[in-house]
């Protein structure tokens, strides 16, 4: 390898009040404005990431006034010296979740030349799920004139032997603790340690080794924040500077025990359930009982119907979503929702003209092979933890 795949960054951290600075990812609680109102009340006028992000609950057709205020706040924060700078640094993060599990990661920079959100791309960094084109422009609008970036992007590595992140527990013992505090709004606890140069070189070497073992140079899958990363890539395309070429992210091992993949089920409304079930069966060539069969439980009223079909995608959810996309195009009066939890599916499908699909969730070991085979996964394939477990904004970088 001629260059590093993951780079230390000049990290900016607030000099005080981490508790009020760190705020959860902007794409969470989009249907719960009361969450963000509580954050606003708690933070007040003190320096906070809240004042330099755009919670998507507030997105509208005209976002210019709020964006202008965000940019003004960034400028004031830089001019008023609220940050300490930690040059050329990786940050080792340890996030204690409410159940007591600890998610470990490393904050650093990726080169946007290595990333593509295009389905079927063969880049080092690939989108996990389908990128929805209309979700990118609002994020470009927010980022294009920003003076700072903060990541809620989480990249996953497939490291079953735990060679990259996990050794840091011992390797950073005695190194400088940058922060150690409780997160607001039931977010758990966060501790960050500056990684020394020797260990940083070991991290880069371990990532290089992972890439060399990969059959096609695929190293990072975007676990969270793909649309924000796509916006960063578009801003770089529009204004290709040395600073805009990079993006701050956190990398996490997909095999971290704290990461839980939960399936997101499908519920159709405005349909005749039995007709849809039979149409699904026929569209997939009838009942199939081969060793690679994919199985679905169809739920409606007090009934359940078991289906076994021949796969058209690596994952059961991919086979189902391909069918549902075609079905919804032909039946515009029907609509779909994406539901967490079997109990919710059973409750919703008690209503007439409603059909739910339950299926086996994706295993961690299936993610990277599925992206290799299918290019990217269908939207809403899986959930990676609950809303309050998502990444909080903390580290900054000048753009």
N, C-alpha and C positions, 0 to 999 in steps of 0.2 A: 504494500500500500504506500502511495506517495504522499498521502495527506491524512490528517486525523478525521475520523468519522463523526466525532462528538467532541466539542471544544469547550474549554473553560471560557468564562465570560467575565466582563467587568460588572460585578453585581452591585446594585444599589439597594441598601436596606435603610428603613427609617431609623433615626437615632433613638427613638423612644416610642412607647405605647404600641407595641406589636399587637396587643389585644384589640385595639380599635383600628389598627391599620389593616389587618388581614381580613379579607372578605371572600365569601364563597364565589365560585364561578358564575359569570353573568347569565348563563343559560339555564340556571336552576330556579325553581319556584316561580316559573313564568305565569302560573295561574293563581299565585298566592301573593298579591301585592302587600298583604299584611306582614309577610316575612321581611320584605325590604323596608317597610315603614318602621318596623322594630329596629332594624339595623340603623336606619337613619336617625332614629331617636337616640340610640345608644352612642353612636359616633359623634353626633352634634357637629360642631364646626372644626373639630380637631383633624389634623392630617390623617387621611385614610384612603385606602384604595377605592373606597366607595365613591370618592369625589373625582376619580380619574378612570372609572370604568362606566359602561353603559349597561345596566341591568336590562335584560331583554323584555322584562315585564313592562318597561316604559317605551319600547319601540313603537313608532307611529309612522305615518306617511311623511311627516316633516320632522326630522331629527336635528336640524341644523343648530338650533339654539342650545340644546343640551350638549351637542358635540363641541360647539364653540366654548362653552363653559368648561368642559373637560380639558380642552387644550389650554385654556387660560390657567386652570388649576395646575396642570403639569408644568407650565412655564414658571408659575409662582413657586412650586415646590423645588424646582431646580435652582432658581435664583435665591431662594431663602435658606438654602443649605440644610434641608431637613434630612438629607441622606448621608450615610457613610458609604464609602466606596471600597469594595474588596476586589482588587485587580486580578484578572486572569485566574478565576476561581471556579471550581466545582463546589456545589453545596450538597452534602449528604443529608437527606431529610428522613426523619422518622416520625410518621404520623400515627399516633395512638387513637384508634377509633373507639366508639362508645362501648363496643363489646369487649374491649381490652386487647384486640389484635393490633399488630403494628405493621403498617405498610411502609416499606423502605424504598427510597428512590434517590436519584442524582439529578440535580438541576444543572444544566449547561446549555450550550448552543448547538443547533444543527444548521447545516448549509442547505438553504432552500433549493439549490440546484439538485439536491439529492431527493427531493420530494415531488410526487405527483399525485393528484387526486383522481386522475383519469383511470377508469376501469381497465384492467389488463396491463397497466404500466409495469415495467420491470426495474423500477427505481429502488434505491436503498430504503427509502421511506415510502410506505404505501397506505392509502386510506383503507380503513377496516370496513366501513359501510359506504353505501352509495352517497355521493355528495349531491345535495339538493341545490341546484344552480341558483335559485332565487334567494337562498339564505346567505349567499356570499356578498352581494353588493352592499347591504347595510353594514357589514363588518369592514369592508373596504373603506366605506365612507368614514367610519370611526377611526381607522388606523392610518389613513393616508397622510394626515397632517400631524399625527401624534408625535410628541417628543420622547415618550417613554413607552415601553412595552412591559407587560406582566403576563406570565404564562398561566393559563389553565389547561394547556395542552399536555397530555400524558401519552408518551410513546411506550409501547410494550416491546420487550425483547423476549425471545424464546430461548431461555437459558436454564434447561432442566438440571444442569450440574452446578448451577448457582456460582458462576465464576466471576461475575461482574459486580453486582451490588452487594451481595451478602457478606463478602470478606471485609467490607468496610466497618463492620462492628468492631473488629479487632484492629484494623489498620488505622482507624481514626481515634483510637483511645488516647486521651490526653491532648488531642488537637483542639483548636479554638472553637468554642461553642458560640455561634452567631446569634441564636435565639432559642428560647425554651419557655413556652407559655401555653395557656389554655386558649383555644379558639372560641369565638363567640357563637351563640345560637346552637349549642349542643354539637359543635364541630369536633370535639375531642381535644387532643393535645398535639403540639408540633414542636419538634426540636431540630435544629439545623447546625451542622458542623462544617467548617471550612476544610476542604481536602488539600493536603499538602502536595507539592509538585511530584514527589516520588510516587505517591499513590495515584495521582492523576495520570501519570504515564502508564501505570499498571492497568487502570481502567481502560485507557485507549487501546492498549495492547490486547486486553481481553475481548473488547468489542471487535477488534480486527480479526482475532482468531474465530469468533462466532461467525463473522461474515465469510471467512474463508471456508468454513464448514458448510455454509449454506449452499444449496444446489444452484441458486440463481442470484446470489448477492442481496437477498432480502433480509434486512436486519431489523428495521423498526416498523411496527404496525401502530397506526394512530388509534389509541384506545379511547381518548376523550379529546375534544377540541378540534376535530378535523376541519370544520367550517372556518374556524379562526385561523388555522394554518393555511387553508386555501386562500383566505383573504390576505395573509402575509405574503404568500407567493404572488398573488395578483399585484399587490403594492410594489413588490420587487420588480415585476415585469414592467410596471408603469414608470418606475423610477429606480433603475438599477444602480444603486450605490453600494459601497462596501458595507455600510451599516444595515441597509435594508435586505441584504443578501442572507442574513442570518435570523434565526428566531430562537427565543429562549423557551426551553421545554423541560419537563421532568421525565426521566426514563425509569421504568419499573419492570421488574421481571414478571412475566405472565404467571410464573409458578409461585409467586409470593402467596403464602397461605391466606393472607388477608383479602386478596382479590377473589370475589365470588361472582361467577357468571350466572345470571338468572335469565331464563327465557322470557321473551315478551310475546304473549299469545295474541291471536287475531280473533276479533268478533265482527261479524257482518250484521248490519241492520237493514231492514226493508227488503227481506228476501223470504222465499219459501225454503226452509231448511232442507227438507227432503229432496227437493229438486236440485239444490246446489250440491248436496252430497253425491247424488247420482251423476251430475254433470262433472264433478271433480273426478269421480272414479273413471268415467268414460274418457275424459281428457287425458288421463294418465295411462290409458290402455287397459283399464279394468283392474280387478284385484290381482295383486302380485305377491308371491310368497317366497321370492328368492332370498338368498343370504344377505343381500344388500337392500332389502325392502325397507321403506320408511313408513312409520306407523303414525296414525293420527286418531285422536278421540274427538268426535264431533258431538257437540253438546247443544241441545235445544229443549226447552220446556223441562220435562222430567225424564227425557230420553237421552241416551248416548248411543252412538254408532261408531264402531271401530273400523278404520280403513287401513289397508296395507297396499302401498303403491310402489311402482318402479321409480327410482330417483331420476330427476332431471337436473339436480344440483348436488353438490357435496353434502349440504346440510338439509335436513327436513324443512326448515323454515324457508330455504331458498326454493325448493320445489313448490311449496305452498304459495309463496309470494308471487312467483312467476304466474301461477294459475290465477291468483286473485287479481293481479294487475290486469290480466286479459279479461277476466270476468267483469270487473268494475267498468272497464271501457265499454263493454257491451250492455251493461245495465246501469246507466247513470243515476237511476233513482235509489240504488243501493249505496251504502257507504260503510266504511271500515273504521275500527278503532283498535289501538294497540294497548294491551292490558297486561299489567303485572299481577301475578298470583292466580292460582287455579280457583280459589274461592270467589274472586271477583268475576271470573268468567262464568261460573255456575250461577251466580246471582244475576248477572246481566241477561243471561240467556233464558231466564224464566219468562221474559217478555215475549209476546208473539212476534213472529217474523224476524227472529234473531237467531244467529248461529255462531257458536264458538268453536275454535280449533285449538286443541291441546296437543302438544308434541314434546318429544325429548329435547331438552336444551342442549346447546353446544358445549362440549367439553373443551377445556383449555387447550388440550393437545390438538384439537381440530382447527383452531383459528388460523394458524399460519398455512397449513395445507389447503384450507378452504379458499383463502385469498389467492394462493398460487393457482388453484384450479379454476376458480370462478371469477377472478379479477378483483372483486370486492363483494362484500356480503350485502344482502338486501337491507334496506333501512329497517331500523328497529329489530335487529336480529337478537340482541342481548342487552342486558343492563349490567353494568359493572359497578355494583354497590348501590346504595340508596343515595338520595339527594344530599343528605348532610354528610356523606362520606366523600363527596367530590372535592377536587383540589381547591384550596384557597389561594387567592392572589397574595403574594408577599414579595418575592424577589422582583426587582426591576432592572431594566437595561435601557440606556439611552439609545435613541434611534437617530 
